């Protein structure tokens, strides 16, 4: 009925995965069990002890056994005849869906001060999200969690036995009130360290500068989190410092609230001419001394700006099975 349908899947790089634990010297010698002391009743001989520590190893991944389900609704013939008649009269059915376009700016250093400019053409620009990706984010690392002091006190101490030790877990870090509780790899870190204020500009209109507390409030409003009675916060987001270090985002919402239609195109219409958008960010002190080495690399202020434009795209469905994608 629909002919050939091509589906393209883009996999994230292996940086999304963490490194394994690095076994220490002598680690394997303790695995011996006699027949009476294990559950299977078979003696397990001791393995040879490691003479030296084994470095952490990276990993890769692949997808297999992928299945897609297509739901088909059979309408009565009277309905399909009516739809066919409407399409034959040059009418167009529209199917709307959310779409996301990302733009990367030039890496910034020093105090994170600069401007990233983009251009986009869409019939409904609904939201702009600005953030920063950390240096070498695709380099595989251990997960950012556990004993903050032991992990970050020395630049070289990056394998602090998080795995198999309860004191190094994400839950333990939360209980101990550790300042960084981000149970992901650095690939996912969104950092706003040293930022003081930012503002958005659309065309010749510039919005007010917003401080970190104001930007955090906008994140809550954009996703209606301030009205979430079930606790939609991530547990690691313990306060504004955590927001600025690992969860940072500056959001500008362009949707109109209070509409009661089934679907309302309430974003900014930029379909006639491409809209010029700027994100201006102003940092504070020039913190070029390497800190939190495990997260940020050799310089915690070399970061890449990232802008995500959220807009509504749609399909135009016309007679003779014509389908056109509109942004």
Wavefront OBJ file of the C-alpha trace (Angstrom):
o trace
v 0.000 0.000 0.000
v 2.773 2.447 0.906
v 5.561 1.071 -1.254
v 9.142 1.097 0.008
v 9.752 2.894 3.317
v 13.369 3.727 4.247
v 14.228 4.221 7.930
v 17.620 5.658 8.847
v 19.072 5.173 12.343
v 22.096 7.177 13.493
v 23.867 5.653 16.477
v 25.578 7.799 19.101
v 29.364 7.365 19.343
v 30.857 4.969 21.869
v 31.569 7.894 24.197
v 28.063 7.441 25.616
v 29.375 4.283 27.306
v 31.635 4.245 30.341
v 34.957 2.554 30.940
v 35.097 -0.671 32.908
v 36.743 -0.952 36.300
v 40.530 -1.319 36.230
v 41.477 -4.516 38.159
v 44.297 -3.953 40.638
v 47.412 -6.091 41.019
v 46.606 -9.413 42.744
v 42.891 -9.014 42.128
v 42.166 -12.415 40.604
v 43.844 -14.614 43.200
v 40.906 -14.347 45.605
v 38.457 -16.152 43.332
v 39.263 -19.688 44.544
v 36.486 -21.735 46.222
v 36.440 -25.328 47.395
v 33.510 -27.642 46.619
v 31.921 -27.181 50.030
v 31.879 -23.409 50.047
v 30.163 -22.595 46.778
v 26.641 -23.098 45.477
v 27.408 -25.465 42.597
v 29.432 -27.992 44.650
v 32.393 -27.857 42.316
v 35.830 -26.682 43.316
v 36.980 -23.530 41.569
v 40.765 -23.191 41.489
v 42.439 -19.897 42.158
v 43.312 -17.827 39.139
v 46.778 -16.444 38.745
v 47.128 -13.151 40.540
v 47.695 -10.117 38.384
v 51.235 -8.910 38.607
v 50.168 -5.375 37.705
v 47.011 -3.357 37.360
v 45.075 -3.645 34.090
v 44.075 -0.298 32.532
v 40.396 0.442 32.104
v 39.034 -0.694 28.775
v 36.538 0.990 26.546
v 33.716 -0.723 24.763
v 31.432 -0.413 21.780
v 27.852 -1.387 21.024
v 25.574 -2.421 18.212
v 21.867 -2.898 17.610
v 20.377 -6.186 16.524
v 16.968 -7.870 16.314
v 15.292 -4.529 15.574
v 11.535 -4.688 15.051
v 9.114 -2.003 13.932
v 5.373 -2.136 14.407
v 3.070 -0.390 11.971
v -0.499 0.222 13.125
v -3.064 0.338 10.332
v -6.619 1.517 10.825
v -9.266 0.348 8.366
v -12.024 2.935 8.104
v -15.465 2.195 6.631
v -15.709 2.632 2.872
v -17.944 5.674 3.271
v -15.198 7.424 5.261
v -12.419 6.596 2.814
v -14.594 7.652 -0.130
v -15.259 10.983 1.593
v -11.531 11.513 2.273
v -10.686 10.635 -1.322
v -13.278 13.112 -2.551
v -11.872 15.869 -0.345
v -8.310 15.203 -1.528
v -9.499 15.177 -5.144
v -10.758 18.731 -4.660
v -7.152 19.874 -4.029
v -7.512 19.778 -0.251
v -4.473 18.902 1.863
v -4.375 16.855 5.051
v -1.627 17.902 7.466
v 0.062 15.616 9.972
v 2.134 17.547 12.542
v 5.045 16.230 14.595
v 7.867 17.734 16.732
v 11.274 18.187 15.141
v 14.699 19.126 16.500
v 17.663 20.754 14.750
v 21.019 21.215 16.491
v 23.776 23.721 15.762
v 27.330 23.760 17.151
v 29.242 27.007 17.631
v 32.947 27.755 17.860
v 34.573 26.406 21.062
v 35.096 29.045 23.728
v 37.759 29.302 26.401
v 38.633 31.664 29.192
v 35.485 33.019 30.796
v 32.977 31.536 28.312
v 32.138 34.861 26.700
v 30.919 35.064 23.116
v 27.974 34.778 20.723
v 26.685 31.899 18.599
v 24.512 32.798 15.609
v 22.269 30.480 13.618
v 19.642 30.759 10.902
v 16.501 28.641 10.628
v 13.386 28.562 8.464
v 10.270 26.942 9.917
v 6.554 27.613 10.195
v 6.577 27.157 13.974
v 9.747 27.767 16.002
v 8.662 26.777 19.484
v 11.744 26.656 21.671
v 15.464 27.453 21.702
v 17.846 25.587 24.008
v 21.415 26.758 24.542
v 24.083 24.794 26.403
v 27.766 23.782 26.314
v 29.466 20.447 25.626
v 32.655 19.694 27.549
v 36.105 19.192 26.087
v 36.822 15.740 24.598
v 33.330 14.619 25.508
v 33.591 11.561 23.248
v 36.591 10.215 25.176
v 35.388 7.247 27.198
v 35.670 7.737 30.945
v 34.346 6.312 34.165
v 30.918 7.489 35.245
v 30.876 10.805 37.064
v 29.716 9.649 40.478
v 30.969 8.436 43.837
v 33.544 9.854 46.204
v 34.067 13.404 44.988
v 37.111 14.183 47.130
v 39.014 11.016 46.256
v 38.125 11.165 42.562
v 38.855 14.833 41.899
v 41.496 15.746 44.459
v 44.225 14.552 42.094
v 44.052 14.717 38.331
v 45.407 11.192 37.951
v 43.044 9.532 40.420
v 40.244 8.716 37.996
v 39.585 5.045 38.730
v 38.375 5.063 42.293
v 36.694 1.649 42.425
v 33.155 2.882 41.898
v 32.048 -0.608 40.949
v 31.556 -3.241 43.638
v 31.920 -0.771 46.506
v 28.776 0.711 48.025
v 30.582 3.853 49.157
v 31.339 4.719 45.522
v 27.791 4.453 44.189
v 25.504 7.219 42.984
v 23.151 6.622 45.904
v 25.973 6.885 48.422
v 27.152 10.126 46.836
v 23.662 11.610 47.225
v 23.446 10.505 50.846
v 26.877 11.948 51.619
v 25.954 15.282 50.031
v 28.679 15.125 47.391
v 28.746 18.275 45.213
v 28.764 16.328 41.924
v 26.334 13.410 41.553
v 26.040 12.798 37.835
v 25.678 9.085 37.126
v 26.526 9.373 33.424
v 29.685 9.655 31.372
v 31.092 13.072 30.483
v 29.497 12.683 27.031
v 26.207 13.850 28.549
v 27.527 16.708 30.688
v 26.064 20.111 29.858
v 28.233 22.691 31.553
v 27.746 26.377 32.322
v 30.669 26.943 34.692
v 31.813 30.615 34.947
v 28.673 31.882 33.177
v 27.097 34.975 34.693
v 24.294 35.895 32.294
v 22.985 35.133 28.819
v 20.388 36.474 26.433
v 18.653 35.441 23.219
v 18.177 37.569 20.143
v 15.743 36.958 17.265
v 16.232 39.226 14.278
v 16.531 42.759 15.660
v 14.768 41.881 18.919
v 16.962 41.119 21.925
v 15.544 39.681 25.112
v 16.702 40.630 28.603
v 19.884 39.194 30.063
v 19.115 36.346 32.452
v 21.168 35.128 35.408
v 21.660 31.473 36.352
v 18.663 31.397 38.772
v 16.450 32.932 36.081
v 17.675 30.440 33.499
v 16.958 27.563 35.881
v 13.439 28.903 36.403
v 12.926 28.986 32.623
v 13.943 25.325 32.370
v 11.281 24.429 34.927
v 8.644 26.460 33.129
v 9.539 25.097 29.690
v 8.836 21.525 30.800
v 6.140 22.409 33.362
v 8.312 20.881 36.080
v 7.313 23.470 38.672
v 3.827 21.892 38.610
v 5.051 18.297 38.704
v 3.660 16.725 41.873
v 5.466 13.416 41.235
v 8.964 14.862 41.537
v 10.270 15.082 37.986
v 13.718 16.288 39.061
v 16.722 14.082 38.498
v 18.117 13.130 41.902
v 21.554 14.455 41.037
v 20.171 17.934 40.405
v 20.642 18.957 44.035
v 20.830 22.721 43.550
v 21.960 25.582 41.327
v 25.662 24.568 41.443
v 24.773 21.109 40.112
v 22.563 22.690 37.451
v 25.387 24.944 36.303
v 28.079 22.231 36.394
v 26.372 19.273 34.721
v 22.747 20.006 33.759
v 23.029 23.522 32.338
v 20.570 24.864 29.752
v 19.299 28.303 28.760
v 15.804 28.004 27.271
v 13.638 30.490 25.410
v 10.039 29.341 24.906
v 8.112 30.880 22.012
v 4.840 28.994 22.420
v 1.601 30.750 23.287
v -0.058 29.263 26.390
v -3.757 28.895 27.059
v -4.881 27.659 23.640
v -7.709 25.108 23.572
v -7.447 23.873 20.012
v -6.641 20.233 19.254
v -3.372 21.420 17.715
v -2.196 25.006 17.687
v 0.762 26.319 15.737
v 1.778 28.816 18.363
v 5.497 29.198 17.748
v 7.269 31.875 15.744
v 6.508 31.734 12.017
v 9.818 31.896 10.178
v 8.719 30.191 6.978
v 8.840 33.204 4.640
v 12.438 34.214 5.338
v 15.081 32.433 7.438
v 15.173 33.874 10.939
v 18.509 35.014 12.346
v 18.996 33.895 15.961
v 21.813 34.798 18.329
v 22.713 33.412 21.744
v 24.967 35.717 23.713
v 26.765 34.423 26.800
v 28.878 36.381 29.273
v 31.224 34.617 31.667
v 32.839 35.723 34.874
v 36.371 35.148 36.033
v 38.939 33.621 33.689
v 39.165 30.208 35.359
v 41.794 28.564 33.187
v 43.310 26.534 36.029
v 42.375 22.883 35.445
v 39.731 21.833 37.951
v 37.571 18.709 38.032
v 39.991 17.206 35.538
v 38.011 14.011 35.122
v 34.990 15.912 33.842
v 36.424 18.802 31.889
v 39.790 17.705 30.554
v 42.943 19.809 30.693
v 41.068 23.112 30.802
v 37.615 23.313 32.338
v 36.676 26.336 30.240
v 37.185 24.985 26.701
v 33.635 24.118 25.727
v 31.566 23.966 22.552
v 28.286 25.930 22.405
v 25.272 23.895 21.331
v 21.905 25.308 20.255
v 18.886 23.051 19.805
v 15.957 24.516 17.885
v 12.620 22.854 18.661
v 10.044 23.340 15.932
v 6.927 21.713 14.489
v 7.222 20.050 11.106
v 4.374 18.444 9.211
v 3.490 16.206 6.329
v 1.223 17.460 3.558
v -0.895 14.533 2.339
v -2.510 15.128 -1.044
v -4.305 13.248 -3.787
v -2.587 10.435 -5.697
v -0.533 9.505 -2.633
v 1.574 12.637 -2.732
v 3.338 13.265 0.589
v 5.593 16.300 1.136
v 7.543 17.112 4.281
v 7.255 20.694 5.478
v 9.386 22.263 8.180
l 1 2 3 4 5 6 7 8 9 10 11 12 13 14 15 16 17 18 19 20 21 22 23 24 25 26 27 28 29 30 31 32 33 34 35 36 37 38 39 40 41 42 43 44 45 46 47 48 49 50 51 52 53 54 55 56 57 58 59 60 61 62 63 64 65 66 67 68 69 70 71 72 73 74 75 76 77 78 79 80 81 82 83 84 85 86 87 88 89 90 91 92 93 94 95 96 97 98 99 100 101 102 103 104 105 106 107 108 109 110 111 112 113 114 115 116 117 118 119 120 121 122 123 124 125 126 127 128 129 130 131 132 133 134 135 136 137 138 139 140 141 142 143 144 145 146 147 148 149 150 151 152 153 154 155 156 157 158 159 160 161 162 163 164 165 166 167 168 169 170 171 172 173 174 175 176 177 178 179 180 181 182 183 184 185 186 187 188 189 190 191 192 193 194 195 196 197 198 199 200 201 202 203 204 205 206 207 208 209 210 211 212 213 214 215 216 217 218 219 220 221 222 223 224 225 226 227 228 229 230 231 232 233 234 235 236 237 238 239 240 241 242 243 244 245 246 247 248 249 250 251 252 253 254 255 256 257 258 259 260 261 262 263 264 265 266 267 268 269 270 271 272 273 274 275 276 277 278 279 280 281 282 283 284 285 286 287 288 289 290 291 292 293 294 295 296 297 298 299 300 301 302 303 304 305 306 307 308 309 310 311 312 313 314 315 316 317 318 319 320 321 322 323 324 325 326 327
